[in-house]
Amino acid sequence: MMGSREIAEVVNKNHAEVCRDIRTMLAKLYGGAERDYIRKADLLYVTKQCVSCIHYDTANPNAWEYRLDYEHSECLVTGYDAVRRMAMIKHWQKLKKEAEQPQLVMVQPAPAIQVNEGIVQLARVIAEATASATMKAMAEVITLPSYPTETAAPAPVYARQPEGEYVPVSKAAWETGLSDSACRKLIGFFKVPVRSNGGLRGLLVNLPEMKKAAERLLRESTAPEGKRKRWAHPQFGNFTCCADLI
């Protein structure tokens, strides 16, 4: 599509004159009087999606222009002199070349990217860690039914899936006494088996393995004493525990 202001610049005519020429052309093509095509609301429908009239500056009530497709713009300049017709032809050729230019860049196909399954699993854990606080609160308040582990087929990520109940991270935090953020960090630290069933529950963690990991973390950590209120682990860092699991 090309606007009437752009056409006026290409053919070196006043914009008002170009708009008048467009209305004259539309009246001959689709019937009616020229005044019928001044800011016509259903112009796009009448011209079968070929010509429209838009308000290009809302601050100016008189700032309207027509937009024409290739055929109607060529039809418009047919009545102009040879110089103006040639200017329009060259301008359309320039626009077509610019539109085709981006396609020349994508010649060689992009090399195939192999993603390690461990990286995918880590990315999934990180994505789950960014869940909103609202969803976390809902998961802690509402008791959702747990689903038994399917033993007929292996899990998609792990070659061998440990037996046990898979529960939301919020429930694992309640069972272990660790905070929700500490549990999510512990999953990657001790490689606790997880799975994702999508939907509201999102990430599920193997509860027995999670309890073992929490017990190991506490055994290897220094308990709070004095003014220090949090547990400390040399690699895991500081964390909060609401209950002593040892």
C-alpha positions in Angstrom: 0.0 0.0 0.0 1.1 3.6 -0.7 -0.2 6.7 0.9 -1.4 9.7 -1.0 1.1 11.9 0.7 3.9 9.7 -0.6 2.4 9.6 -4.1 2.2 13.5 -4.1 5.9 13.6 -3.2 6.8 11.1 -5.9 4.9 12.8 -8.7 5.7 16.3 -7.5 2.1 17.4 -6.9 0.2 19.1 -4.1 -1.3 16.5 -1.7 -4.8 18.1 -2.0 -4.6 17.7 -5.8 -3.7 14.1 -5.5 -6.6 13.4 -3.1 -8.9 15.1 -5.6 -7.6 12.9 -8.4 -8.1 9.8 -6.2 -11.7 10.7 -5.5 -12.3 11.3 -9.3 -10.8 7.9 -10.0 -12.9 6.1 -7.3 -16.1 7.7 -8.6 -15.4 6.4 -12.1 -14.5 2.9 -10.8 -17.1 2.4 -8.2 -19.8 4.9 -9.0 -21.3 7.8 -7.2 -20.1 11.4 -6.8 -16.6 12.5 -5.9 -17.8 13.9 -2.6 -19.1 10.5 -1.6 -15.4 9.4 -1.2 -14.4 12.1 1.3 -13.5 10.2 4.5 -15.8 7.4 3.5 -16.2 5.0 6.4 -16.7 1.8 4.3 -14.1 2.7 1.6 -12.0 -0.4 2.3 -15.1 -2.6 1.9 -16.3 -0.9 -1.2 -12.9 -1.2 -2.9 -12.4 -4.8 -1.7 -9.5 -4.0 0.6 -7.7 -2.0 -2.1 -8.1 1.6 -0.9 -8.6 3.1 2.5 -8.7 6.5 4.2 -6.8 7.0 7.4 -6.4 9.8 10.0 -2.6 10.0 10.2 -2.4 12.8 12.8 -5.1 12.7 15.6 -4.0 16.2 16.7 -5.1 17.6 13.4 -8.8 17.0 12.4 -8.0 17.6 8.8 -5.0 15.3 8.6 -6.4 12.5 6.4 -4.9 10.6 3.5 -5.7 7.8 1.2 -3.8 4.5 1.0 -3.8 2.7 -2.4 -2.6 -0.7 -3.5 -0.3 -1.2 -6.5 -3.1 -1.5 -9.1 -5.0 1.6 -7.9 -1.9 3.7 -7.7 -0.9 2.8 -11.2 -4.4 3.5 -12.4 -4.2 6.9 -10.7 -1.1 8.1 -12.5 -2.3 6.8 -15.9 -3.8 10.2 -16.5 -0.6 12.0 -15.5 2.1 13.0 -17.8 4.9 10.7 -18.8 7.4 12.1 -16.3 5.1 11.5 -13.4 4.1 8.0 -14.6 7.8 7.0 -14.9 8.6 8.4 -11.4 5.8 6.3 -10.0 7.0 3.1 -11.8 10.6 3.6 -10.5 9.4 4.2 -7.0 7.3 1.0 -6.9 10.4 -0.9 -8.3 12.5 0.5 -5.5 9.9 -0.5 -2.8 9.8 -4.1 -4.2 13.6 -4.4 -4.1 13.6 -3.2 -0.5 10.9 -5.7 0.4 12.9 -8.6 -1.2 16.2 -7.6 0.3 15.8 -9.3 3.8 15.1 -12.7 2.0 18.6 -12.7 0.5 20.2 -12.9 3.9 18.7 -16.2 4.9 20.6 -18.3 2.3 22.5 -20.8 4.5 20.5 -22.9 7.0 21.4 -22.4 10.6 23.5 -25.3 12.1 21.7 -27.8 14.2 22.0 -27.1 17.9 22.3 -30.1 20.2 21.0 -29.4 23.7 22.3 -31.5 26.6 19.5 -33.1 28.6 21.1 -31.9 31.8 21.0 -28.3 30.6 17.4 -28.7 29.7 16.6 -30.1 33.2 18.6 -27.2 34.9 16.7 -24.7 32.8 13.4 -26.2 33.8 14.4 -26.0 37.5 15.4 -22.3 37.1 12.1 -21.6 35.3 10.1 -23.1 38.1 12.1 -21.1 40.7 10.8 -17.9 39.1 7.1 -18.8 39.8 5.0 -16.0 41.4 4.6 -15.7 45.2 0.9 -15.9 44.7 1.0 -19.4 43.2 3.4 -20.5 45.9 0.9 -19.4 48.6 -1.9 -21.1 46.9 0.0 -24.3 46.6 0.9 -24.3 50.4 -2.7 -23.7 51.4 -4.5 -26.0 49.0 -3.8 -29.7 49.4 -3.5 -31.2 45.9 -3.7 -35.0 45.3 -0.4 -36.6 44.5 0.0 -38.9 41.6 1.8 -42.3 41.9 5.0 -42.9 39.9 4.4 -44.7 36.7 6.7 -47.8 36.5 5.7 -49.0 33.1 7.9 -46.6 31.2 11.0 -44.6 32.1 10.8 -40.9 32.8 11.7 -38.6 29.9 14.8 -37.1 31.5 16.3 -39.7 33.8 17.2 -43.2 32.5 16.1 -44.7 35.8 13.5 -43.0 38.0 13.7 -43.7 41.8 10.6 -45.0 43.4 8.6 -42.7 45.7 6.0 -40.0 45.8 6.4 -37.0 43.6 5.0 -33.8 45.2 5.0 -30.1 44.6 8.1 -28.2 45.9 5.9 -26.4 48.4 4.8 -29.7 50.0 8.5 -30.9 50.0 9.4 -27.7 51.8 6.7 -28.4 54.4 7.9 -32.0 54.9 11.6 -31.1 55.2 11.3 -27.9 57.2 13.3 -26.0 54.7 12.1 -22.8 53.0 10.6 -23.0 49.5 13.6 -21.2 48.0 16.1 -23.5 49.8 14.3 -26.6 48.5 14.5 -25.4 44.9 18.2 -24.7 45.3 18.7 -28.1 46.9 17.2 -29.8 43.9 20.0 -28.7 41.7 22.7 -28.9 44.4 22.1 -32.6 45.2 20.5 -33.5 41.8 17.2 -34.6 43.4 14.9 -36.3 40.8 12.1 -34.1 39.5 9.4 -34.2 36.9 7.0 -31.7 35.4 3.4 -32.6 34.5 2.6 -29.0 33.4 -0.5 -27.2 34.5 -0.9 -25.6 37.9 1.3 -28.0 39.8 4.3 -27.4 37.6 7.5 -29.0 39.0 7.2 -32.2 41.1 10.0 -33.5 43.3 10.7 -37.0 44.6 9.8 -36.6 48.3 11.9 -39.5 49.7 15.0 -38.3 47.8 14.3 -34.8 48.9 14.2 -35.8 52.5 17.5 -37.6 52.2 19.0 -34.5 50.6 17.7 -32.3 53.3 19.1 -34.6 56.0 22.5 -34.6 54.3 22.5 -30.9 54.0 21.8 -30.4 57.7 24.5 -33.0 58.7 27.1 -31.1 56.6 26.0 -27.6 57.8 26.6 -25.6 60.9 23.6 -25.0 63.1 22.6 -21.5 64.1 24.1 -20.1 67.3 24.5 -16.8 69.0 23.2 -13.9 66.8 23.4 -16.1 63.7 19.8 -17.2 62.9 20.5 -19.3 59.8 22.2 -22.6 59.0 25.5 -22.4 57.1 27.0 -24.8 54.5 30.4 -24.3 53.0 29.2 -24.8 49.4 25.4 -24.4 49.6 25.5 -21.2 51.6 23.2 -19.9 54.3 19.6 -21.2 54.5 16.6 -21.3 56.8 15.3 -24.4 58.4 12.1 -24.5 60.5 12.7 -27.9 62.1 15.7 -30.0 63.1 15.6 -33.2 60.9 18.6 -34.9 62.4 
